[in-house]
Amino acid sequence: MSLNIEVVLGDITKADTDAIVNAANNKFWMGSGVAGAIKEAGGAIIEDEAMKNGIVMPGEAIATTAGKLPYHYVIHAAVMGQDLRTTDKYIRQATVSSLNLAEKLKLTSLAFPAFGTGVGGFPMPACARLMMNTVFGYNEMANNLQRIQFRVFDRMGEVLFNEALQRALTKRF
């Protein structure tokens, strides 16, 4: 299967996918950034359900219902610990964990934010390359997933993720 990968400028809570991914901390409390936007749009039920999953290791992912949002699930990817800092290892692992969980849930489409670039302080250019390469590396393992969307919140993110997409496509052929 070949994944269709898109870069879209806009609010992740408006994605046209089966599920969205939350860039979470490993206790799943939802403060600001992507998590705050998802909680505000979908309701506190999402956070309540996520926090019942307790503490996980950074890099792991869990799924919850989507509250008032129109998705089958919200996948919460623990991109950081309680220090709210992330690393390339955590971003890579959280991306793969999210993709694995989406496959297990038989989702066909999934929207990712730019992991760790807000609260986590990770540089956007490095995030774009890392996440794009990870998704491209996953392509051969995708059975149900057909479309991956990267939802970015500013023009610079859009440019950087599109550049990373073009580099990944060039390497592929």
C-alpha positions in Angstrom: 0.0 0.0 0.0 1.1 3.5 -0.7 0.3 6.2 1.8 -1.1 9.5 0.5 0.7 12.2 2.5 -0.7 15.7 2.8 0.4 19.0 4.4 -2.4 21.3 5.4 -2.3 24.7 7.1 -5.0 24.8 9.7 -6.6 23.7 13.0 -6.1 20.0 13.7 -9.6 19.9 15.2 -10.9 20.6 11.6 -9.1 17.8 9.9 -11.1 15.6 7.5 -9.7 12.3 8.8 -10.9 9.3 10.8 -8.8 10.4 13.9 -6.5 13.1 15.0 -3.3 12.9 17.1 -2.7 14.9 20.2 0.9 15.8 21.1 0.7 14.8 24.7 2.7 14.5 27.8 3.1 11.1 29.4 0.3 11.7 32.1 -2.1 13.0 29.4 -3.2 16.1 31.1 -4.2 18.6 28.5 -3.0 22.1 29.0 -2.1 24.4 26.1 -1.0 24.0 22.5 -2.5 21.2 20.5 -3.8 19.4 23.6 -5.5 22.6 24.8 -7.2 23.1 21.4 -8.4 19.5 21.3 -9.8 19.7 24.8 -11.5 23.0 24.1 -13.1 21.8 20.9 -14.0 18.3 22.1 -14.6 18.7 25.8 -13.0 17.7 29.1 -14.2 14.1 28.6 -11.2 13.6 26.3 -8.7 14.6 29.0 -10.6 12.6 31.7 -10.5 9.5 29.6 -6.9 9.9 28.6 -5.7 10.5 32.2 -7.3 7.2 33.2 -4.5 5.5 31.2 -2.1 6.7 33.9 1.6 7.4 33.2 3.2 5.8 30.2 6.8 6.0 28.9 7.4 8.9 26.4 7.0 7.6 22.9 3.9 5.5 23.7 0.4 6.2 22.4 -3.1 5.5 23.6 -6.6 6.2 22.1 -9.7 7.8 23.6 -13.1 8.8 22.2 -13.2 12.2 20.6 -15.8 13.9 22.8 -17.8 16.5 20.8 -15.3 16.2 17.8 -16.4 14.2 14.7 -13.6 11.6 14.9 -13.6 7.9 15.7 -10.8 8.5 18.2 -8.2 10.9 19.5 -4.8 9.2 19.6 -2.6 10.7 22.4 1.0 10.4 21.6 3.3 10.9 24.6 5.9 13.1 22.9 7.3 14.3 26.3 7.5 13.6 29.9 6.5 15.8 32.8 9.4 18.1 32.2 7.6 19.1 28.9 10.7 18.6 26.8 11.0 16.3 23.9 13.8 14.6 21.8 14.1 13.2 18.4 13.8 9.7 19.9 10.5 10.5 21.6 9.1 12.1 18.4 10.1 9.1 16.3 8.7 6.6 18.8 5.5 8.6 19.3 5.0 8.8 15.5 5.4 5.0 15.1 3.3 4.3 18.2 0.5 6.5 16.7 0.7 4.7 13.3 0.7 1.3 14.9 -2.4 2.2 17.0 -4.2 3.6 14.0 -3.6 0.3 12.2 -4.8 -1.7 15.2 -8.0 0.5 15.2 -8.4 -0.1 11.4 -8.3 3.6 10.6 -7.8 4.7 7.0 -6.8 8.3 7.7 -5.0 10.2 10.5 -4.0 13.8 11.1 -0.7 14.6 13.0 0.4 17.9 14.5 4.0 19.0 14.4 5.1 17.0 17.5 7.0 18.9 20.2 7.4 22.2 18.4 5.2 24.2 20.8 5.5 23.5 24.5 8.2 20.9 23.8 10.6 23.4 22.3 11.7 21.2 19.4 12.8 22.9 16.2 10.2 22.9 13.5 12.7 22.1 10.6 14.0 19.0 12.5 10.5 17.9 13.4 9.3 18.1 9.8 12.2 16.0 8.5 11.9 13.5 11.4 8.2 12.9 11.2 8.1 12.8 7.4 10.9 10.3 7.2 9.2 8.2 9.9 5.9 8.1 8.1 7.7 7.3 4.8 9.5 4.5 6.6 6.2 3.1 7.8 4.7 3.0 4.3 5.4 -0.7 3.7 3.7 -1.7 7.0 0.5 0.2 6.4 -2.4 -2.1 5.7 -5.5 0.0 6.7 -4.0 3.5 6.6 -4.3 5.2 3.3 -3.9 8.9 4.1 -1.7 10.8 6.5 -2.3 14.5 7.0 0.2 16.8 8.7 -1.8 19.8 10.2 0.4 22.8 10.8 -0.6 26.0 12.4 1.6 28.6 10.5 3.0 29.3 7.0 6.5 28.4 8.1 5.4 25.0 9.3 3.6 24.5 6.0 6.7 25.4 4.0 9.0 23.2 6.2 6.7 20.1 6.1 6.2 20.5 2.3 10.0 20.7 1.8 10.4 17.6 4.0 7.7 15.8 1.9 9.4 16.7 -1.4 12.8 15.5 0.0 11.2 12.2 1.1 9.5 11.7 -2.3 12.8 12.4 -4.1 14.6 9.8 -2.0 11.9 7.3 -2.7 12.3 7.4 -6.5 
